[in-house]
C-alpha cells in the first residue's frame, strides 16, 4: 500500500504497486486485496489523467489512460475518462489577467471573455487570497447576466480567470 500511496504505480517497477499486487496474486490467485489494489491503481491513473487534462497536459493524460488499459482494458471508468480528456483537448481556452488594471477595465475584459464563449464553460479563478477570489467571482457572475458560473479557486498570482469551454460536437 505504501507504493500506491506514494504514486509508485508502475515505476520503479520492483517497488511499484502493480508489481506488488502481481506478486500477491501469484501467491494467492483469489486475493481480494490484490484485486482491489489493481482497482485503486486504475482509479489513481484516472485521477491523474483528468488532472493532467485540466492543466492542458494531454500527452501525459493519454499516457495515464494507456497505463490503465494495460491493467484492465475493459475497466468501466477508462472510456468515460478518455472521452472527457478528448473533450478537454478540443475545448476552447481563454485567460484574462486582472492585476494592475482598473475595476472598469477588469469588468470590460471579463465581459469580453464571457461574451465570446461558446458551449459549456467552466472557470478557474487564480487569486492571492479569498477576498480577491470572491471579488473576481462577482465580476464573473455579473458578466454572466446574473447566472451562476462554475468556477474553482486556486491560490496563485497573478490574479486571473481561466475559461475552458467545451465545444459541442454535432
C-alpha positions as CSV (number, residue, x, y, z in Angstrom):
1,X,0.0,0.0,0.0
2,X,2.9,2.4,0.5
3,X,3.7,2.2,-3.2
4,X,0.1,3.1,-4.0
5,X,0.1,6.0,-1.5
6,X,3.4,7.3,-2.9
7,X,2.1,7.1,-6.5
8,X,4.6,4.5,-7.4
9,X,2.0,2.9,-9.6
10,X,4.2,1.3,-12.3
11,X,7.7,2.6,-11.7
12,X,10.2,1.9,-10.4
13,X,8.8,-1.5,-11.3
14,X,10.3,-3.5,-8.5
15,X,8.8,-1.1,-5.9
16,X,5.6,-0.4,-7.8
17,X,2.1,-1.1,-6.7
18,X,1.5,-3.1,-9.9
19,X,4.5,-5.3,-9.2
20,X,3.5,-5.9,-5.6
21,X,-0.1,-6.7,-6.4
22,X,1.0,-9.1,-9.2
23,X,3.2,-10.8,-6.6
24,X,0.3,-11.1,-4.2
25,X,-1.8,-12.7,-7.0
26,X,0.9,-15.2,-7.7
27,X,0.9,-16.3,-4.1
28,X,-2.9,-16.2,-3.8
29,X,-4.8,-16.0,-7.1
30,X,-8.0,-15.3,-5.2
31,X,-6.6,-12.4,-3.2
32,X,-9.3,-9.7,-2.9
33,X,-6.7,-7.3,-1.5
34,X,-4.7,-7.6,-4.7
35,X,-7.7,-7.3,-7.0
36,X,-8.9,-4.2,-5.1
37,X,-5.3,-2.9,-5.3
38,X,-5.4,-3.1,-9.1
39,X,-8.7,-1.2,-8.9
40,X,-7.1,1.5,-6.8
41,X,-4.2,1.8,-9.3
42,X,-6.7,2.3,-12.2
43,X,-8.7,4.8,-10.2
44,X,-5.5,6.7,-9.4
45,X,-4.5,6.7,-13.1
46,X,-7.9,8.1,-14.0
47,X,-7.5,10.9,-11.4
48,X,-4.0,11.7,-12.8
49,X,-5.3,11.6,-16.4
50,X,-8.1,14.0,-15.5
51,X,-5.8,16.3,-13.6
52,X,-3.3,16.4,-16.4
53,X,-6.0,17.2,-18.9
54,X,-7.3,20.0,-16.8
55,X,-3.8,21.5,-16.9
56,X,-3.7,21.1,-20.7
57,X,-1.1,18.2,-20.5
58,X,-2.9,15.9,-22.9
59,X,0.1,13.7,-23.8
60,X,0.6,12.9,-20.1
61,X,-3.1,12.4,-19.7
62,X,-3.2,9.9,-22.6
63,X,-0.2,8.1,-21.1
64,X,-2.0,7.6,-17.9
65,X,-5.0,6.2,-19.8
66,X,-2.7,3.8,-21.7
67,X,-1.2,2.6,-18.4
68,X,-4.6,1.9,-17.0
69,X,-5.6,0.0,-20.2
70,X,-2.5,-2.3,-19.7
71,X,-4.0,-3.3,-16.3
72,X,-7.6,-3.8,-17.4
73,X,-8.6,-2.7,-21.0
74,X,-12.3,-3.2,-20.2
75,X,-12.4,-1.3,-16.9
76,X,-15.6,0.8,-16.9
77,X,-14.0,4.1,-15.9
78,X,-11.4,4.2,-18.7
79,X,-13.5,5.1,-21.7
80,X,-15.6,7.8,-20.0
81,X,-12.3,9.4,-18.7
82,X,-10.8,9.1,-22.2
83,X,-13.8,10.8,-23.7
84,X,-13.5,13.6,-21.1
85,X,-9.8,14.0,-21.9
86,X,-10.6,14.3,-25.6
87,X,-13.4,16.8,-24.9
88,X,-10.9,19.0,-22.9
89,X,-8.4,18.7,-25.7
90,X,-10.9,20.1,-28.2
91,X,-12.1,22.8,-25.7
92,X,-11.5,26.5,-26.3
93,X,-9.5,28.3,-23.7
94,X,-9.1,31.9,-22.7
95,X,-7.3,33.7,-19.9
96,X,-7.8,37.2,-18.6
97,X,-5.2,38.7,-16.3
98,X,-6.7,41.2,-13.8
99,X,-3.7,42.6,-11.9
100,X,-2.6,46.2,-12.4
101,X,-5.8,47.4,-14.2
102,X,-8.7,49.4,-13.1
103,X,-12.0,47.8,-12.0
104,X,-13.7,49.2,-15.1
105,X,-11.1,47.5,-17.3
106,X,-11.4,44.3,-15.3
107,X,-15.1,44.3,-15.9
108,X,-14.7,45.0,-19.6
109,X,-12.2,42.2,-20.1
110,X,-14.3,39.7,-18.2
111,X,-17.4,40.7,-20.2
112,X,-15.5,40.3,-23.5
113,X,-14.2,36.9,-22.5
114,X,-17.6,35.6,-21.5
115,X,-19.4,37.2,-24.4
116,X,-17.2,35.2,-26.8
117,X,-17.8,31.9,-25.1
118,X,-19.5,29.1,-26.9
119,X,-20.6,25.8,-25.5
120,X,-20.4,24.8,-21.8
121,X,-17.8,26.9,-19.9
122,X,-16.1,26.5,-16.6
123,X,-13.6,28.7,-14.9
124,X,-10.6,28.7,-12.7
125,X,-10.1,31.9,-10.6
126,X,-6.5,32.4,-9.5
127,X,-6.2,34.9,-6.7
128,X,-3.8,35.6,-3.8
129,X,-6.5,35.3,-1.2
130,X,-10.1,34.5,-0.6
131,X,-11.3,38.1,-0.6
132,X,-9.8,38.7,-4.0
133,X,-11.2,35.5,-5.3
134,X,-14.7,36.5,-4.2
135,X,-14.4,39.8,-5.9
136,X,-13.3,38.2,-9.1
137,X,-16.2,35.7,-8.9
138,X,-18.6,38.6,-8.5
139,X,-17.2,40.1,-11.7
140,X,-17.6,36.7,-13.5
141,X,-21.1,36.3,-12.2
142,X,-22.2,39.7,-13.2
143,X,-20.7,39.2,-16.7
144,X,-22.8,36.0,-17.0
145,X,-26.0,38.1,-16.6
146,X,-26.5,37.0,-13.0
147,X,-26.0,33.4,-13.8
148,X,-24.0,31.1,-11.5
149,X,-20.8,30.1,-13.4
150,X,-19.0,27.0,-12.5
151,X,-15.7,28.1,-11.0
152,X,-12.9,26.7,-8.8
153,X,-10.5,28.9,-7.0
154,X,-6.7,28.4,-6.7
155,X,-4.4,30.4,-4.6
156,X,-1.9,31.8,-7.1
157,X,-0.7,35.0,-8.7
158,X,-1.1,36.8,-11.0
159,X,-4.9,37.3,-10.4
160,X,-6.6,35.8,-13.5
161,X,-9.6,34.0,-14.8
162,X,-9.1,30.9,-17.0
163,X,-12.0,29.9,-19.1
164,X,-12.5,26.4,-20.6
165,X,-15.4,25.9,-22.9
166,X,-16.4,22.5,-24.3
167,X,-17.1,22.7,-28.0
168,X,-20.3,20.9,-28.9
169,X,-19.9,18.1,-31.4
170,X,-22.7,17.6,-33.9
